[in-house]
Amino acid sequence: MSKITFFPLGNADSSLIELSNGKVIQIDYADMRDPNDKNDKRIDLKKELNSRVKKDTFDVVCFTHLDNDHIKGSSEYFHLLHAKKYQTEGRKKIAEMWVPASAILEDECEEEDRIIQAEARYRFKEGKGIKVFSRPKKLKDWCKNNGVDFEARRHLIVDAGTVINTFSLTKDGVEFFAQSPFVSHIDGKEIDRNASAITLHLTFNNSKKTEVVFGADITWDVWRDIILVTKNKGNQTRLEWDIFHISHHCSYTALSEEKGKTKTEPDEEIKWMFEEQGRKGGCIVSPSKPIPSGYDDTQPPHKQAANYYSDVVDELEGEFKVTMEHPNENTPKPMVFNILANGGFELEKAVASASVFIGAKEPPRAG
């Protein structure tokens, strides 16, 4: 049985996908916990991952973008190829690294983002162990300026709107579809990490499917681009979902330009994606701090956005889950979804002594 785990890290992203054939995929790594603060309720990510991943290599590690809340501590946890100082004993290796093209192209990286960028550039120059998402003209220019044969690297590049050939439904029981970034999110403008981040649609199983969306930190206008292009290509099934990892820690900016007084009213295309493409019993996951009680918070999570997501899952007879509220705010624990062979999922109930199952969701569509 394949499973997906979302970790409680505050307003930060780290998700582990364990496939039934033993392969493991990490989507972002942000070890945000302060070990010197006894009141910090965020989990020890290194400890949690090591308890789940016993082998020494992740089959894929995807950095959706280079913001700190998606990469913090990664240079201490992973074995990196570009410098021996990152190859000490006990580090987990990365068979294949996934990054957006913007991670190669940025020119102002200074801290941990600089280290991850150096690793991505090294692998891309070597021509192995990496996939780069999108092929903007800026990437071709970078190759030319750095003595890299772009044409010889084409097999390493993933275009939006395509299936990623690292995995397959036949061999692995899962298919990864790249939703973004588009070339237009990078070329002709200053690079915006959120806008040029990797978003993914996963399909588990061959017949009765379970579908999952990873939304990174993209904003509503990027979602609208994705939806319009997906519709135009006749790929609407790539926006269906049973589990939706929402964008930017429950910020209203992933839904609309306007926050709203008590509820964010989404852009019409985004409304269609959530309300028409969600399956009955679907679950929306917010990788965030607890939802505030009031409506005046500047930073996410925003209660207005949470109110909209809650209304969506109410119609689907599903659930809205927040990583730092699972199973409660006092003792948040990893949120584990088991992907069922006959479609749908089971959410493990997090308890101190054992794991039991709640919320088995079958895949028939709402409406």
PyMOL commands that set and color helices and strands:
alter all, ss='L'
color gray80, all
select helices_A, chain A and resi 45-52+68-71+74-77+84-86+101-105+112-126+137-145+151-156+169-172+183-185+220-232+236-239+248-250+252-254+268-277+303-316+323-325
alter helices_A, ss='H'
color red, helices_A
select strands_A, chain A and resi 3-6+15-18+24-27+57-58+60-62+93-94+97-100+130-133+157-158+162-163+174-180+199-204+210-214+241-245+278-286+319-322+335-339+345-350+355-361
alter strands_A, ss='S'
color yellow, strands_A
deselect
rebuild
show_as cartoon
